[in-house]
Amino acid sequence: MSLIKTPAMTLKSRKWGEADRIVTFYTKSLGKIRGIARGARRQKSRFGAALEPLTLSHLNLFEKSGDSLYRISQVDLLEPFARCRESLTVMAAAARIANVVAAITPEGDPDPELFETLEQGLRSLMTSPDPAMTALLFQIRLLSLTGFRPQTDHCAACGKDRLIGEPQFSPVSGGLVCATCAMRQTARCLPLSRGSLSFLQQAIRLAPSVLTRLKADGRVRAELEDAIEGYVTVVAGKRLPPVDFLVTPA
């Protein structure tokens, strides 16, 4: 067995056996992984609250050849993101960000920039006056980092550069489509006004540290929420729950 040390964000957890837990992390060094924490559900477990979902920690892991599960030997809690557990609105937003990462990233494919964006997203939620908008913005950013950047420069179906009339967003095609391609889509396309398109393009370009400066309401917000919800559903292969506490009962 080899020892690995890495920062990690806990995405979700489930019971295993009588006293153990299998925990899914997104780590800086290894990408998304699953590990088993022996005795984590015992009353006097050495892990304490360090394996709670939506926490940042430093892991000591053992990797065994031929086994997809890492052995978790030590967890040092770095940031509990306590506000995630103090407000249902913030918890729902944080859960959405974590669920997107869990659903669209492959196991064992590290991306330090994605890890830092995930961390920045949760930190932003701690002070955000509008957690749902913050979660929406970071979903857009995470999609872009994982190779699912929404196409906004040309028709995602035929490649035509010039789109005439009001833009339409196709979740199946992964971006804007021209009027001709929209009529050919088997799934419904979603309206996307010029204001919504401009907002989406800015959200794709801006760095995570300044992303939350963007504000939207009314038609722009409604259109973006529908477009990103539809696209995430296509990419993940399922509709993600709007609120998920990410952990099964002890």
Residue pairs with C-beta under 8 A, 6 or more apart in sequence:
1 62
1 63
1 64
1 71
2 62
2 63
3 60
3 61
3 62
3 73
4 29
4 30
4 59
4 60
4 61
4 62
4 63
4 70
5 29
5 58
5 59
5 60
5 61
6 27
6 28
6 29
6 30
6 58
6 59
6 61
7 27
7 28
7 29
7 56
7 57
7 58
7 59
7 78
7 115
8 25
8 26
8 27
8 28
8 56
8 57
8 58
8 59
9 25
9 26
9 27
9 54
9 55
9 56
9 98
9 101
9 115
9 118
9 119
9 122
10 23
10 24
10 25
10 51
10 52
10 53
10 54
10 55
10 57
11 24
11 25
11 26
11 32
11 53
11 98
11 99
11 101
11 102
11 246
12 23
12 24
12 53
12 98
12 102
12 244
12 246
12 247
13 21
13 22
13 23
13 24
13 51
13 52
13 53
13 246
13 247
13 248
14 21
14 22
14 247
14 248
15 21
15 41
15 248
15 249
15 250
16 22
16 36
18 41
19 38
19 39
19 40
19 41
19 42
20 36
20 37
20 38
20 39
20 40
20 41
21 36
21 37
21 40
21 41
21 51
22 34
22 35
22 36
22 37
22 69
23 34
23 35
23 36
23 37
23 40
23 51
23 72
24 32
24 33
24 34
24 102
25 32
25 33
25 34
25 35
25 59
26 32
26 101
26 102
26 105
26 114
26 115
26 118
27 33
27 59
27 110
27 115
28 110
28 112
28 115
28 116
29 110
30 108
30 110
31 105
31 106
31 107
31 108
31 109
31 110
31 111
32 101
32 102
32 105
32 106
32 107
32 108
32 109
33 61
33 70
33 107
33 108
34 68
34 69
34 70
34 107
35 59
35 61
35 69
35 70
35 71
35 72
36 69
36 70
36 71
36 72
37 45
37 47
37 51
37 72
37 75
38 71
38 72
39 45
39 46
39 47
40 47
40 51
41 250
47 72
47 75
48 77
49 55
49 77
49 80
50 57
50 75
50 76
50 77
51 57
51 72
51 75
52 80
52 247
53 95
53 98
53 245
53 246
53 247
54 81
54 84
54 85
54 91
54 94
54 95
54 98
54 122
54 246
55 77
55 79
55 80
55 81
56 77
56 78
56 79
56 80
56 81
56 119
56 122
57 75
57 76
57 77
57 78
58 75
58 76
58 78
59 72
59 74
59 75
60 72
60 73
60 74
60 75
61 70
61 71
61 72
61 73
62 70
62 71
62 73
63 70
63 71
64 70
64 71
68 107
79 123
81 94
81 122
81 123
81 125
81 126
83 90
83 125
83 126
84 90
84 91
84 94
84 122
84 125
85 91
87 131
88 243
89 131
89 132
90 125
90 126
90 128
90 131
91 243
91 245
92 131
92 132
92 135
92 242
92 243
93 125
93 128
93 131
93 132
93 134
93 135
94 122
94 125
94 131
94 135
95 241
95 243
95 244
95 245
95 246
96 135
96 139
96 240
96 242
96 244
97 118
97 121
97 122
97 125
97 135
97 138
97 139
97 142
98 118
98 246
99 240
99 241
99 244
99 246
100 139
100 142
100 143
100 232
100 236
100 240
101 114
101 118
101 142
103 232
103 235
103 236
103 237
103 238
103 240
104 142
104 143
104 146
104 148
104 232
104 235
104 236
105 111
105 114
105 146
111 145
111 146
113 145
114 142
114 145
114 146
116 208
117 138
117 141
117 142
117 145
117 208
118 138
118 142
120 138
120 208
120 209
121 134
121 135
121 138
121 141
121 142
121 208
124 134
124 138
124 208
124 211
124 212
125 131
125 134
125 135
128 134
128 212
130 215
133 212
133 215
133 216
133 221
134 212
136 224
136 225
136 228
137 203
137 211
137 212
137 214
138 208
138 211
139 228
139 232
140 150
140 200
140 203
140 204
140 228
141 203
141 204
141 208
141 211
143 149
143 150
143 228
143 231
143 232
143 235
144 150
144 204
148 174
148 231
148 235
149 204
150 169
150 174
150 175
150 200
150 204
150 227
150 228
150 231
151 173
151 174
151 175
151 176
152 175
152 176
152 197
152 200
152 201
152 204
153 161
154 160
154 161
154 163
154 176
155 161
155 163
155 176
155 177
155 178
155 181
156 170
156 173
156 174
156 175
156 176
156 177
157 170
157 173
157 177
157 178
157 181
157 184
157 185
158 177
158 178
158 180
158 181
160 178
160 181
163 176
163 178
163 179
164 178
164 179
165 179
166 191
166 192
166 193
166 194
167 176
167 191
167 192
167 193
167 194
167 196
167 197
168 176
168 177
168 179
168 182
168 189
168 190
168 191
168 192
169 175
169 176
169 177
169 189
169 190
169 191
169 192
169 223
169 227
169 230
169 231
170 176
170 177
170 181
170 182
170 185
170 187
170 189
170 190
171 187
171 190
171 227
171 230
171 231
171 233
171 234
172 185
172 186
172 187
172 234
173 181
173 185
174 231
174 234
176 192
176 197
177 185
177 189
182 189
190 223
190 226
190 227
190 230
191 223
192 200
192 223
192 227
193 219
193 220
193 223
195 219
195 220
196 219
196 220
196 223
196 224
196 227
199 214
199 216
199 220
199 224
200 224
200 227
202 214
203 211
203 214
206 213
206 214
216 224
232 240
233 239
233 240
